[in-house]
Amino acid sequence: MNRIHPDRSLIALGVRQPWVELILRGVKTIEVRTVATKIRGPIYLYSSKIPSTLDQAASAAELHGLDVDELCYGQLVGTVEIVDCRPLIDRDLEAACLSEPLSGKHYTWCLANPLRLESPLDVRYLPYGVWFYPFQRRGGGEKRRSRKR
């Protein structure tokens, strides 16, 4: 039996359904956020416990034949690489699975190489924001203490 050995160093991004499913299918190659990110490389995708309430999310789910009630929630479901980040332009809407422009300033997080986990994974530490480490406390490794001798 093959066991998945999670990469404890990877940070996870919380994404609501159906967006995370569309990312894993390679349909959604741009994640739209109100802040930029400097993070590059592979990250975990965490499917948030609550689905998106945006009308555009419902439209995207319908367009791609997704039943949001059947999707995974509250677990790590895969990985994806963040390869770039830049201001959102109207040309990005299709790759973001959006049908109309958003109001206000937004950024595109360009995604590549989505991989679905064989089985969703439970997290040890629940998200406390958009980014979180699912298998270790924030900041990573062990505490270092200097001791005077």
Disulfide bonds with the S-S distance in Angstrom:
none
